[in-house]
Amino acid sequence: MTSMSQAGYISQPVATSETSGSEVGIFELANIIRPTVPFTLATVTVSVGGAVDPHSHGVREIWMLTHGRGLLTIDGERSVAQAGDVLYFESHQSHQITNDGDLPLRFLSIWWQP
């Protein structure tokens, strides 16, 4: 069995607030698990009526929705996403989510270089 210190237990992310009504908490994994890691992990909370601004980037990304629901836009196409959904975004694919529900929208975001 591996102890928590050997496994690289991380209790709290470094939180940053967005003006669009979302909060992103990025976990500092490098030097805790090993000097370099192949991905970055973050928690995201979008307040009711808030949004993650439309964006694209050179990394691939997965969102795992854990609470709430929202209006998802991928390359201009809209659909509903909700708790339990897992979403994948290819590099340079525009994506955004707006919390159109009654509760905060929460998800994990994992991204990595292709």
Secondary structure, 3 states (H helix, E strand, C coil): CCCHHHHCCCCCCEEEECCCCEEEEECCCECCCECCCCCEEEEEEECCCCEEEEECCCCEEEEEEEECEEEEEECCEEEEEECCCEEEECCCCCEEEECCCCCCEEEEEEEECC
